[in-house]
Amino acid sequence: MSGAAVALTGFRHSVYTRVARIALAEKRVDHDYEEHDPFAPGTRGPHPFGRVPVLRHGDFTIYETAAITDYIDRAFDGPALMPRDSTAAARVAQVIGVVDAYGYWPLVRQVYSHAVYRPVLGEPAAPEIIAEGLEAAPEVLGALDALAAEGLVLNGGFTRADCHLAPMIAAFASAPQGAAMLGDFPRLAAWWAMVRTRPSVVETDVPLSPESPRG
């Protein structure tokens, strides 16, 4: 089925859509892209819970970002996004779990959304929510910094862990407060300085403007 048509449904400013797009870029998968704003009233799109992204490959449809990146890595040729070593592979899965369970909310929904996204779109932002995110962020960044320092993951190779973490850190570091805090975690900051210039990360960066869709 590798030659079947591939299509990604996503929201251009969704960090999870960007995760899938980075994985597709790393595997050099030609695909169509369909924009769907999950926040728009009256439509749920192809995801049964009304979210993004969703990947279609021929007659196969899959949702949930970790499942999508796992499928992309297994289904298509190109550089492997999972290490063969069992301990390194476990660390990749661990980073993805940390990002989903503990990182997304403070880094993206609190700091990025209220310090960057909402102000650019002219929407009300809540300083107290930014403060809550900044209070929770060091624990997350510290855990990721320790994993990077160990050397099994976030170590100069590029895996699904990098695919999942890069959009979160990009969003967080786009806020001045986030960029300043990231500097307190040297191994993670060094990883980001390296990854942010990678072609797959650069080409999936969608500039935010006042005309961007509301989310």
C-alpha positions in Angstrom: 0.0 0.0 0.0 3.1 2.3 0.1 2.2 3.7 -3.3 -1.4 4.7 -2.3 -2.3 8.3 -2.0 -1.5 10.0 1.3 -3.5 12.9 2.8 -3.1 14.7 6.1 -6.0 16.6 7.6 -4.8 19.2 10.1 -5.0 22.7 11.5 -2.1 24.9 10.3 -1.3 26.2 13.8 -1.8 22.9 15.7 1.5 21.7 17.2 0.2 18.1 16.8 -0.4 18.7 13.1 3.2 20.0 12.8 4.4 16.8 14.5 2.8 14.7 11.8 4.1 17.0 9.1 7.7 16.8 10.4 7.5 13.0 10.4 6.2 13.0 6.8 8.9 15.4 5.8 11.6 13.3 7.4 10.4 10.2 5.5 10.0 12.3 2.3 6.4 11.2 1.9 4.5 13.1 -0.8 1.0 13.9 0.5 -2.0 16.2 0.1 -2.9 18.5 3.0 -6.4 19.4 4.0 -7.0 22.2 6.4 -9.6 21.7 9.1 -10.1 24.1 12.0 -11.2 22.0 15.0 -12.4 25.1 16.8 -14.8 26.2 14.1 -18.4 25.6 15.2 -20.7 23.1 13.5 -18.0 20.7 12.1 -16.1 17.8 13.5 -14.1 16.8 10.5 -12.8 13.2 10.0 -11.6 12.8 13.6 -14.4 11.1 15.7 -13.5 13.4 18.6 -13.3 16.5 16.4 -9.6 17.0 16.7 -6.5 17.0 14.4 -4.5 15.5 12.8 -5.9 12.6 10.8 -3.8 10.7 8.2 -5.3 8.8 5.3 -3.2 6.3 3.3 -5.3 4.7 0.6 -8.3 3.3 2.3 -6.6 3.3 5.7 -7.3 6.1 8.1 -5.6 6.7 11.5 -5.8 9.4 14.1 -3.9 10.2 17.4 -0.6 11.8 16.7 1.6 9.1 18.3 -0.1 6.4 16.3 0.3 8.5 13.2 4.0 9.0 13.6 4.5 5.3 14.4 2.6 4.4 11.2 4.5 6.9 9.1 7.8 5.4 10.3 6.8 1.8 9.7 4.8 2.3 6.4 7.2 4.4 4.3 10.8 4.1 3.2 13.3 6.7 4.3 15.4 7.2 7.4 14.2 5.3 10.5 12.6 7.4 13.2 13.0 4.8 15.9 16.3 3.5 17.1 16.9 -0.3 17.1 18.4 -0.3 20.6 15.6 -1.2 23.1 16.7 1.3 25.7 16.9 4.2 23.2 13.5 3.2 21.7 12.0 3.2 25.2 13.4 6.7 25.8 11.8 7.9 22.6 8.4 6.6 23.8 9.1 8.2 27.1 9.7 11.6 25.6 6.5 11.3 23.6 4.6 10.4 26.8 6.1 13.3 28.8 5.2 15.7 26.0 1.6 14.5 25.8 0.9 14.1 29.5 2.8 16.9 31.1 4.2 19.3 28.4 1.5 20.3 26.0 -0.8 22.0 28.5 1.7 24.4 30.3 4.0 24.9 27.3 1.5 25.4 24.6 -2.1 25.9 25.9 -1.0 28.2 28.7 2.3 30.0 27.9 2.2 30.0 24.0 -1.5 30.5 23.7 -1.8 33.4 26.1 1.6 35.0 25.6 1.8 34.7 21.8 -1.2 33.3 19.9 -4.0 35.2 21.5 -2.3 38.6 21.4 -1.3 38.3 17.7 -4.9 37.4 16.9 -6.3 40.3 19.0 -7.9 38.0 21.5 -8.0 38.4 25.2 -5.1 36.8 27.1 -4.9 36.0 30.8 -1.6 36.8 32.6 -2.5 34.4 35.4 -2.7 31.5 32.9 0.8 32.4 31.6 2.0 32.4 35.2 0.5 29.0 35.8 2.2 27.6 32.7 5.6 29.1 33.7 5.2 27.6 37.2 4.6 24.2 35.8 7.1 24.3 32.9 10.4 23.8 34.9 9.4 20.4 36.0 8.7 19.3 32.4 11.8 21.0 31.0 13.9 19.5 33.8 12.7 16.0 33.0 13.4 16.4 29.3 16.8 18.0 30.0 17.8 15.0 32.1 16.8 12.6 29.3 18.8 14.7 26.8 21.8 14.6 29.1 21.6 10.8 29.4 22.4 10.7 25.7 20.0 8.0 24.5 17.5 10.4 22.9 17.5 14.1 21.9 21.2 13.5 21.1 21.8 14.6 17.6 20.0 11.9 15.8 16.4 12.5 14.7 13.6 10.2 16.0 9.9 10.4 16.7 10.9 12.0 20.0 12.3 15.0 18.1 9.2 15.1 15.9 6.9 15.3 18.9 9.0 17.7 21.0 10.2 20.2 18.4 6.8 21.9 17.8 6.1 22.1 21.6 9.5 23.8 22.3 9.1 26.0 19.2 5.8 27.3 20.5 7.0 27.7 24.1 10.3 29.5 23.0 8.3 31.9 20.8 7.2 33.5 24.0 9.9 35.7 25.6 9.3 34.1 29.0 9.6 30.7 27.5 12.8 31.5 25.6 14.4 32.9 28.8 13.4 29.8 30.8 14.7 27.4 28.2 18.2 28.8 28.7 18.1 27.4 32.3 18.2 23.8 30.8 21.4 23.7 28.9 21.1 20.2 27.3 17.6 20.9 26.1 18.5 24.3 24.9 21.5 22.9 23.0 19.2 20.3 21.4 16.7 23.0 20.3 19.5 25.2 18.9 20.4 22.2 16.7 17.0 21.0 15.8 15.4 24.3 15.0 17.4 24.7 11.8 16.6 21.2 10.5 14.9 21.4 7.1 11.8 19.4 8.3 11.4 21.8 11.2 11.9 24.9 9.2 9.6 24.0 6.3 6.7 23.1 8.7 6.9 26.5 10.5 3.7 28.4 9.7 3.9 32.1 10.5 1.2 33.5 12.8 -0.5 36.6 11.7 -3.7 38.6 12.7 -5.4 37.0 9.7 -4.7 33.4 10.9 -7.8 31.3 11.8 -9.0 31.7 15.3 -8.5 28.8 17.6 
